[in-house]
Amino acid sequence: MKIKLTYCLLFLVFFQLNNEKVMAQPQTDWDKEKIIAKQFLRDPYLDGSSFIFDDWVNGTIALKSGEILEDVPVKYNGYHDELISYNDLYYITIQIEKETVHSFEYELLGNRNYFELRNFGDEDKLNLQYFQVYYEGDIDFVCRPIIKKINCSPYRDITGISRNEEFQNDFRFFFYTDEEGFFPVKLRRKSLFRYLQKDQKREVKRLLRQNNFDLKIHWDLLRQLNYLSNQK
């Protein structure tokens, strides 16, 4: 059942400047899982951005309880690997606890972007991380967007403070299977062909020649995987 956020979600905020946890609870009879969040303290004013997109977008959050919340203002912080939202009742930015989230999605520039929380560890070690999912099938194709701080030439930020660090984007791509888990893949033919049968390799090579695909671009790899799925 989909529930409009504007009718079901009021944030009951109890926080202090020491960044205590806050609880988000719906206005109606939604009595399943509550969203646990804490106030998000903004990152330092460095060149670049700690977010993979800077503007707020209306997204959809699927909770582990099965509830779906629509029209939620969201951002994804790649530096902390956290889903960020905004509480317009108390005018604070909040960081939603991963333990409550199954996935989230949003549309940006006409493209659907779907992120899923997956365990990057093993059965004995829980390591929850958000992955952007481009394709789901026998082999999933996913991306881990990472933003890191790197050293750079000294400069002054917008507040006049001297800095020698900046944010930089990095994208790590993986295939995933239930049997093998995550294994990294580079966006080139050899990485893709490793998982194909001989007759599939011939067909994919033909498609590459005819359509001038560039596997350095991950959307082209996605098109290849979709093609293979349709051949089953």
Sequence and secondary structure as in RCSB ss.txt:
>XXXX:A:sequence
MKIKLTYCLLFLVFFQLNNEKVMAQPQTDWDKEKIIAKQFLRDPYLDGSSFIFDDWVNGTIALKSGEILEDVPVK
YNGYHDELISYNDLYYITIQIEKETVHSFEYELLGNRNYFELRNFGDEDKLNLQYFQVYYEGDIDFVCRPIIKKI
NCSPYRDITGISRNEEFQNDFRFFFYTDEEGFFPVKLRRKSLFRYLQKDQKREVKRLLRQNNFDLKIHWDLLRQL
NYLSNQK
>XXXX:A:secstr
 EEEHHHH EEE    TTT EEEEE SSS  S  EEEEE       BS SBSS S EEEEEEETTS EEEEEEEE
EETTTTEEEEEETTTTEEEEE GGGEEEEEEEETTEEEEEEEEE SBTTB  EEEEEEEE SSSEEEEEEEEEEE
EEEEEE TTS EEEEEEEEEEEEEEEETTTEEEE  SSHHHHHTTS HHHHHHHHHHHHHHT  TTSHHHHHHHH
HHHHHT 
